[in-house]
Amino acid sequence: MQKSFIAFAIGALALGFGAGPANAGPKFVAKDSTLSFCKTAAETNGSPVAGAIMLSNLSCNTAGPANPAVPIDGMVWAEIMKVPVHISTSQSLLVTVSLTSGLYTQTSDTSFASAEAIAKVLVRVVMDPGAHGIVAEPAIDCSSTVFGCVNAGGSGGTPFTWGIAFDERIQFLGSDFTIVPGDVDNLALTTADGHSFQFAFPAAGVTMGNHTLAVEVAVVATASATPGIGSANAIAAAAFGIGLVTAESVTFAQGGNALNF
């Protein structure tokens, strides 16, 4: 199902902090986060192993530090930012999430072996998280056929298992020939980036009153190393860091391909 929305910022404020009447100040609320978390996986010749790497100034270890965020869904998703809002008129919400992320992937092999490292950072926004929470557009429309959507698992079923890929890498290395003894094919990549993405709650799904907007992140790291005549190793790590969420009250005009002012 295709959807088309045109957004217009409203002149009258319909969004405020917390409970009580809407404020007459800014048209948006904001919340920042300085939480950092990293997840690592490592495998050698088909067996998981302990591994530790550094992503920028963040130490990642397969033993794993406790997630500083609020864990939900068995540590699959974690809540990192929460914004209380009061909606006094029937308006839509435009939520912008900015977040830093980092990925590390390393694969190495020798004769007729292969290694794969996968690292992902996924984001979604939920209104009033819980059993009756509402997942923001466009994540609510995610499926296996939509590029940019990733299923991180967890409870709740569709759409609660899906998120938007802020950062993702799938790295594979394999050799189908005999490598000179002592030689190893090795590839290691590390990146750190800042990302921003807009989510939306159309007015049709938003009721007036007090609500809570929650930004949830899933960090995924998997490693697979399949030995052949020779050996194989894989390490993957994914992390998120400092971020910011802003929520703005807007009016969405549905349908059409032209902007008329």
C-alpha positions as CSV (number, residue, x, y, z in Angstrom):
1,M,0.0,0.0,0.0
2,Q,1.5,3.3,-1.1
3,K,1.1,6.4,1.1
4,S,1.7,10.0,0.4
5,F,1.9,12.8,2.9
6,I,2.6,16.5,2.6
7,A,3.6,18.2,5.9
8,F,2.8,21.8,6.9
9,A,4.0,23.3,10.2
10,I,1.1,24.7,12.1
11,G,0.9,28.2,13.5
12,A,-0.8,27.3,16.7
13,L,1.0,25.1,19.2
14,A,-0.5,21.7,19.9
15,L,2.5,20.1,21.6
16,G,3.9,20.7,25.0
17,F,5.9,19.1,27.8
18,G,4.2,16.6,30.1
19,A,0.7,16.9,31.4
20,G,-1.4,19.9,31.5
21,P,-2.3,22.5,28.9
22,A,-0.2,23.1,25.8
23,N,2.4,25.8,26.1
24,A,2.5,28.9,24.0
25,G,6.2,28.6,23.3
26,P,8.2,26.5,20.8
27,K,6.4,24.2,18.3
28,F,8.5,21.2,19.3
29,V,9.9,19.3,22.3
30,A,13.4,17.8,22.4
31,K,15.4,15.2,24.4
32,D,19.0,14.3,24.1
33,S,20.8,11.1,25.1
34,T,24.5,10.5,26.0
35,L,24.0,6.7,26.4
36,S,26.5,4.4,24.7
37,F,26.3,0.7,24.1
38,C,28.1,-1.8,22.0
39,K,27.4,-5.5,21.2
40,T,30.1,-7.8,19.8
41,A,30.1,-11.4,18.4
42,A,33.2,-13.5,17.5
43,E,33.7,-17.0,16.1
44,T,36.7,-19.1,15.1
45,N,36.3,-22.3,13.1
46,G,32.6,-22.6,13.9
47,S,32.9,-22.0,17.7
48,P,32.0,-18.8,19.5
49,V,35.0,-17.1,21.2
50,A,35.7,-14.2,23.5
51,G,36.7,-11.0,21.6
52,A,37.2,-7.4,22.4
53,I,37.7,-4.4,20.1
54,M,37.5,-0.6,20.3
55,L,35.0,1.5,18.4
56,S,36.3,5.0,18.7
57,N,36.4,5.5,22.5
58,L,34.0,2.7,23.3
59,S,35.2,-0.7,24.4
60,C,33.3,-3.6,23.0
61,N,33.5,-7.1,24.6
62,T,31.7,-10.3,23.9
63,A,31.1,-10.6,27.6
64,G,29.2,-7.3,27.2
65,P,28.7,-4.6,29.8
66,A,25.2,-4.1,31.1
67,N,23.1,-2.1,28.6
68,P,22.8,1.4,30.1
69,A,19.5,1.9,28.4
70,V,16.2,0.6,29.6
71,P,16.0,-3.0,28.2
72,I,12.8,-4.3,26.6
73,D,12.0,-7.4,24.6
74,G,14.7,-9.5,26.2
75,M,17.5,-7.0,25.4
76,V,16.6,-7.0,21.7
77,W,15.3,-3.5,21.8
78,A,16.3,-0.8,24.3
79,E,14.6,2.5,25.1
80,I,17.2,5.4,24.9
81,M,15.1,8.5,24.8
82,K,11.6,9.3,26.1
83,V,9.6,12.6,25.6
84,P,6.3,13.3,27.3
85,V,3.9,15.3,25.1
86,H,0.5,16.8,25.5
87,I,-1.7,17.1,22.4
88,S,-4.5,19.6,22.7
89,T,-5.8,19.5,19.1
90,S,-6.1,16.7,16.5
91,Q,-2.7,17.1,14.8
92,S,0.0,14.9,13.4
93,L,3.4,14.5,14.9
94,L,6.7,14.6,13.0
95,V,9.5,13.1,15.0
96,T,13.2,13.5,14.0
97,V,15.7,11.1,15.5
98,S,19.5,11.8,15.2
99,L,21.9,9.2,16.4
100,T,25.6,8.4,16.1
101,S,26.5,4.8,15.4
102,G,29.6,2.7,14.8
103,L,30.3,-0.7,13.1
104,Y,33.3,-3.0,13.1
105,T,33.6,-6.1,11.0
106,Q,36.6,-8.3,10.5
107,T,36.8,-11.6,8.5
108,S,39.8,-13.7,7.8
109,D,40.3,-17.2,6.2
110,T,42.8,-19.6,4.7
111,S,42.3,-22.4,2.2
112,F,38.7,-23.2,1.3
113,A,37.3,-21.5,4.4
114,S,34.8,-18.6,4.8
115,A,33.8,-16.0,7.3
116,E,30.9,-13.6,7.6
117,A,30.4,-10.7,10.0
118,I,27.1,-8.8,10.3
119,A,26.6,-5.6,12.3
120,K,23.4,-3.4,12.5
121,V,21.9,-0.5,14.4
122,L,18.1,-0.2,14.1
123,V,15.8,2.6,15.3
124,R,12.0,2.9,15.7
125,V,9.8,5.4,17.5
126,V,6.8,4.2,19.6
127,M,4.0,6.3,21.1
128,D,2.9,5.1,24.6
129,P,5.2,2.0,24.5
130,G,3.6,-1.2,25.9
131,A,0.9,-3.6,24.9
132,H,-1.1,-0.9,23.1
133,G,1.8,1.2,21.8
134,I,1.7,2.7,18.3
135,V,4.7,2.3,16.0
136,A,5.5,5.4,14.0
137,E,5.4,5.6,10.2
138,P,7.2,4.3,8.2
139,A,8.4,1.5,10.4
140,I,4.8,0.4,10.9
141,D,4.7,-0.5,7.2
142,C,8.0,-2.5,7.2
143,S,8.1,-6.0,5.7
144,S,10.8,-8.3,4.2
145,T,10.2,-6.7,0.8
146,V,10.9,-3.1,1.9
147,F,14.5,-1.9,1.6
148,G,15.8,-0.1,4.7
149,C,13.6,-2.3,7.1
150,V,15.2,-4.9,9.3
151,N,13.6,-7.4,11.5
152,A,15.5,-7.5,14.8
153,G,13.2,-10.0,16.5
154,G,11.7,-9.6,20.0
155,S,8.2,-10.0,21.2
156,G,4.9,-8.3,20.1
157,G,4.9,-9.5,16.5
158,T,4.6,-7.3,13.5
159,P,5.2,-4.4,13.4
160,F,7.0,-4.4,16.8
161,T,9.9,-6.6,15.5
162,W,10.8,-4.2,12.7
163,G,13.1,-1.1,12.7
164,I,14.7,1.3,10.3
165,A,18.3,0.5,9.5
166,F,20.4,3.5,10.6
167,D,23.6,1.5,10.0
168,E,24.2,-1.9,8.6
169,R,27.0,-4.0,7.1
170,I,27.2,-7.6,5.9
171,Q,30.8,-8.6,5.2
172,F,31.7,-11.9,3.7
173,L,35.2,-13.4,2.9
174,G,35.8,-16.8,1.4
175,S,38.5,-18.6,-0.6
176,D,37.9,-21.5,-3.0
177,F,41.6,-22.2,-3.5
178,T,44.6,-23.2,-1.5
179,I,46.5,-20.4,0.1
180,V,50.2,-20.5,0.6
181,P,51.0,-21.8,4.1
182,G,51.3,-18.9,6.5
183,D,49.3,-16.5,4.4
184,V,45.9,-15.3,5.5
185,D,43.2,-13.3,3.7
186,N,42.1,-10.7,6.2
187,L,39.6,-7.7,5.9
188,A,38.8,-5.3,8.7
189,L,36.5,-2.3,8.5
190,T,35.5,0.2,11.1
191,T,33.2,3.2,10.7
192,A,31.5,5.8,12.8
193,D,28.7,8.0,11.5
194,G,25.9,10.4,12.4
195,H,22.4,9.7,11.1
196,S,19.1,11.4,11.0
197,F,15.6,10.1,10.1
198,Q,12.1,11.4,10.3
199,F,9.2,9.4,11.7
200,A,5.5,10.4,11.7
201,F,2.3,9.8,13.6
202,P,-0.6,10.8,11.3
203,A,-3.5,12.6,13.1
204,A,-5.8,9.6,12.4
205,G,-3.9,7.5,14.8
206,V,-3.3,10.2,17.5
207,T,-5.7,11.0,20.2
208,M,-5.7,14.2,22.2
209,G,-4.3,14.2,25.7
210,N,-1.0,13.1,27.3
211,H,1.3,10.7,25.5
212,T,4.9,9.5,25.7
213,L,7.2,9.2,22.7
214,A,10.0,6.6,23.0
215,V,13.0,6.1,20.8
216,E,14.0,2.5,20.8
217,V,17.3,1.0,19.4
218,A,18.3,-2.5,18.5
219,V,22.0,-3.4,18.2
220,V,22.7,-6.6,16.3
221,A,26.1,-8.3,15.9
222,T,26.6,-11.8,14.5
223,A,29.7,-13.7,13.4
224,S,30.1,-17.0,11.5
225,A,33.3,-18.7,10.6
226,T,33.3,-22.0,8.6
227,P,36.6,-23.8,8.4
228,G,37.7,-25.7,5.2
229,I,41.2,-27.1,4.7
230,G,42.3,-24.0,6.5
231,S,40.8,-21.9,9.3
232,A,38.4,-19.0,9.5
233,N,37.7,-16.1,12.0
234,A,35.0,-13.5,12.2
235,I,34.3,-10.6,14.5
236,A,31.3,-8.1,14.4
237,A,30.5,-5.2,16.6
238,A,27.8,-2.5,16.5
239,A,27.3,0.5,18.7
240,F,25.3,3.6,19.2
241,G,26.2,6.8,21.0
242,I,25.1,10.4,21.5
243,G,21.7,11.3,20.0
244,L,18.8,13.7,19.9
245,V,15.0,13.4,19.3
246,T,12.7,16.3,18.4
247,A,8.9,16.1,18.1
248,E,6.9,18.7,16.1
249,S,3.2,19.2,15.7
250,V,2.2,19.4,12.0
251,T,-0.7,19.0,9.6
252,F,-0.5,16.3,7.0
253,A,-2.4,16.6,3.7
254,Q,-2.8,13.1,2.4
255,G,-2.5,12.2,-1.2
256,G,-1.3,14.1,-4.3
257,N,2.1,14.6,-5.8
258,A,2.1,18.4,-6.0
259,L,2.8,21.0,-3.4
260,N,0.5,24.0,-3.5
261,F,1.2,27.1,-1.5
